[in-house]
Amino acid sequence: MMTQSLLRALDQRAANGNPAQLWLRDDDAIAPTQALDQLLSLSDAANVPVTLAVIPAHSGPELASRLTTAPAVSVAVHGWSHSNHAPKTEKKQELGLHRPLADVLGELARGFNHLSTLHGDQFTPVLVPPWNRIAPQVVAGLPALGFKALSVFGAEAPAPLPLFNTHVDVIDWRGTRAGRPDDVLMQEIAQAMLRGDAPIGLLTHHLVHDAQVWGFLERLFALTADHPGCRWVGLPQLIGSP
């Protein structure tokens, strides 16, 4: 596997005394599964914190109980039910203006309260919109609901609250819907490291991982775990939560 581009970027950040910050967001968590156990086992072995974007409407005490044995996991709000309310002519979206704004914000408030009650100290007040799409009017209403940050996919843009986005997706959603090749992913992470000092978010979906994704995560964690050019951080640390 081609890791040279990432190693060069890591070595450069180490030489500059400016280690890159990496963080991991995993979407669509609902309940304990074998795939979730595999993700938590891999991340725990490498001391990599994980933020699970949990779908409130479909998740309950079972997941909360499982995560009590995974202290390095934090829980973010993944919309309400991950339901599409856009017409077929538009891209899928739960948090658009296809319904009254008050209804959308009301569901998010319900999801916030549900997950904060279930997960206690592991809850982090961050919204992860389903499909990484959200209307600006909904974003504007998030601070009043208690959200401290927003996380979508791609470059950060000005917003009414801090953005901590993911930038590298391990899955080829528009093509094979399988794991993307190591060399492509390593190159994307390396490029992000050389672009600036903003935290770099890796996006995973444990429920649909194939052998390529699991292997890539194992290889990436092994490469980065003890390298002085980077450090894995948790989302609560990034947003300044205790």
Beta strands, then each sheet from edge to edge (+ up, - down):
strand 1: 20-29
strand 2: 50-54
strand 3: 73-77
strand 4: 123-127
strand 5: 149-150
strand 6: 168-169
strand 7: 200-204
strand 8: 230-232
sheet 1: 5+ 4+ 3+ 2+ 1+ 7+ 6+
sheet 2: 5+ 4+ 3+ 2+ 1+ 8+
end
